[in-house]
Amino acid sequence: MAYSISIAETAEDDIRQAYLWYEEQKQSLGDTFEKYISKAVDSIQNKPLKNQIRYQGTRVFFLKKFPYGIHFNVSGKHILIVAVFHTSLDPEKWMER
C-alpha cells in the first residue's frame, strides 16, 4: 500500500518564503528549488522510512543542491510534512510552532 502525503500550512509557507528568496537572488532559481522540493517529496512518499529519525519521531530528508531539510512524520500509511527549514536554523525552532 502506498503512503498518502500532506503538507502542513506552515511548511507550505516555508517553501514559499524560500522560493521568493531564491527568485530574488537569480531568475528561475526559485523554480529550480521547487523542482528539488518536488523530487524530495516523491522520494519521501515512496520510501519514508529510509530517512533517519532526528527529533521526537520526526524524520528529515535533506535536499542535495539546496541547504534545506524537509521535516516529516509518519503515522501508519500517512506522511505529514511539518517544516522545510534551512540547515543553518536551529531545528528545535520548528517544534515551537
C-alpha positions as CSV (number, residue, x, y, z in Angstrom):
1,M,0.0,0.0,0.0
2,A,1.3,3.5,-0.9
3,Y,1.7,6.3,1.6
4,S,-0.5,9.3,1.4
5,I,1.2,12.6,2.0
6,S,0.1,16.1,3.1
7,I,2.0,19.3,3.7
8,A,1.2,21.5,6.7
9,E,0.4,25.1,6.0
10,T,3.5,26.2,7.9
11,A,5.6,24.0,5.7
12,E,4.0,25.5,2.6
13,D,4.9,28.9,4.0
14,D,8.5,27.8,4.5
15,I,8.6,26.6,0.8
16,R,7.0,29.8,-0.4
17,Q,9.5,32.1,1.5
18,A,12.5,30.1,0.3
19,Y,11.1,30.2,-3.3
20,L,10.8,34.0,-3.1
21,W,14.2,34.5,-1.7
22,Y,15.8,32.3,-4.4
23,E,13.9,34.2,-7.1
24,E,15.3,37.5,-5.7
25,Q,18.8,36.1,-6.0
26,K,18.5,34.8,-9.6
27,Q,15.6,34.5,-12.0
28,S,14.3,30.9,-12.2
29,L,16.4,29.7,-9.2
30,G,13.2,29.5,-7.2
31,D,11.8,27.2,-9.9
32,T,14.8,25.0,-9.5
33,F,14.3,25.0,-5.8
34,E,10.7,23.9,-6.2
35,K,11.8,21.1,-8.6
36,Y,14.1,19.8,-5.9
37,I,11.3,20.0,-3.3
38,S,9.0,18.1,-5.6
39,K,11.6,15.3,-6.2
40,A,12.2,15.1,-2.5
41,V,8.5,14.8,-1.7
42,D,8.2,12.0,-4.2
43,S,11.2,10.2,-2.6
44,I,9.7,10.7,0.9
45,Q,6.4,9.3,-0.3
46,N,8.0,6.3,-1.9
47,K,10.4,5.4,0.9
48,P,9.7,7.5,4.1
49,L,11.3,5.0,6.5
50,K,14.7,5.2,4.8
51,N,15.2,8.7,6.4
52,Q,16.6,8.8,9.9
53,I,14.5,9.9,12.9
54,R,16.0,13.1,14.2
55,Y,13.7,14.6,16.7
56,Q,10.9,13.0,18.7
57,G,9.7,10.8,15.9
58,T,10.3,13.4,13.2
59,R,12.4,12.3,10.2
60,V,14.4,14.7,7.9
61,F,15.1,14.5,4.2
62,F,18.0,16.8,3.2
63,L,17.9,18.3,-0.3
64,K,21.1,17.8,-2.4
65,K,21.6,21.2,-4.1
66,F,19.9,23.5,-1.5
67,P,20.7,23.7,2.2
68,Y,17.2,22.7,3.4
69,G,15.8,19.8,5.3
70,I,12.2,18.5,4.9
71,H,10.9,17.6,8.4
72,F,8.1,15.0,8.4
73,N,6.2,12.5,10.5
74,V,4.9,9.1,9.5
75,S,1.8,7.7,11.1
76,G,0.6,4.4,9.7
77,K,0.5,4.9,5.9
78,H,0.2,8.8,6.2
79,I,3.1,11.3,5.9
80,L,2.8,14.8,7.2
81,I,5.5,17.3,6.2
82,V,5.7,19.7,9.1
83,A,8.5,22.0,8.2
84,V,11.0,22.9,5.5
85,F,14.0,24.5,7.2
86,H,17.3,25.9,6.1
87,T,20.1,23.8,7.7
88,S,21.6,26.8,9.4
89,L,18.5,27.3,11.5
90,D,18.0,25.7,14.9
91,P,15.9,22.5,14.2
92,E,14.2,23.0,17.6
93,K,12.5,26.1,16.3
94,W,10.0,24.2,14.2
95,M,8.8,22.4,17.3
96,E,7.7,25.8,18.7
97,R,5.0,26.0,16.0
